Amino acid sequence: MFEHSRLLSAEEMRPKGNVAISIKADRFQPADNPVIIEMTVSNVGDDNVSWWCGGPDRYPGDNCFRVETRRGLDVSWRNTPCSNGQYSIGSGLIMHLKPGDSIVVPLVVAIEIPAPKTKPRQLSDTVETVFVRVRPVEWMMEKVEEANVEISISRQVLDERRFHMISSVSEHGSLFWRHVAGKYADEVVIDAMVKLAETDCRPLASTAAAMLASQPTLPENAGINLASAIKRWGEDGKVSRELCIAALKSHSPYARKQVLDLLKVLRDEQAVYDLTEALMTSPGDISWLKTAHDAVQNLQEEPALSEGNKRQTERVAKWLNSRIKYPDSSSK
């Protein structure tokens, strides 16, 4: 027998929590880049405001908010994607904001206004005004506040944005700005990250490599620097998977050769796992996939290979073989 469910009142069905949101943003923001805003979310109700948090920071993720934007003299608002780098799946904790407390939440608003083909001169060289407003998805809120920014073609504004992204890889760098760099780095930021990945400071090089690994592709000339970094860190068996992934994304023959050469001599179990994992997902044409597949198969014949690495190389070889048989546009 099924138990009869009790009907919930309208009040019981309302989301828990009452918030107020204020928005702060730099007045001038660079063209060809998303708009960055900073919200202060305040609990103005009598109950705790709660959210699931999977890290890497403690503030609510972008899935807690709905962003709308409009441009210039437009009268209609448009739903606009946003992000802030907070994980939305995996293990996590329930975080609480007590009545009267506030928390600062950054957001990347994915509206990019193209710059005209004119030479920038000063901050006032703006091409558009963008209005932004944010609503919570579940929590209750009485008043929607708007903010507006000017899209500038000033080199100074663009360089400030680049500085935030590049400096995020330092030991105490902003996790939010690392997220911005991972999604929106331009050629100047990528060039700086490539150089940082080659430095003789492991934490700095590792963080820069992780940012580069998140890029869809990298310029071929970056492969020379990244190959040099692989050689340096590979000598003591501490080469990172992210560094190899980044190097292989450059399609550089020199970088590819460095990864394959390292695979021939490296026998640290974790390092072998990381290198073969990087090869498994590396971009390239059929010729490259066959080369990577042959290298992994040759590794399988090594008598000193651990049982864990044997299982890993079998998995990687099967996956590469599948990519060879059924190529798609992502592997070219």
Beta strands, then each sheet from edge to edge (+ up, - down):
strand 1: 19-24
strand 2: 28-30
strand 3: 35-43
strand 4: 49-53
strand 5: 65-71
strand 6: 78-80
strand 7: 82-83
strand 8: 93-97
strand 9: 102-109
strand 10: 126-136
strand 11: 146-152
sheet 1: 1+ 3- 9+ 7-
sheet 2: 2+ 11+ 10- 5+ 6-
sheet 3: 4+ 8-
end
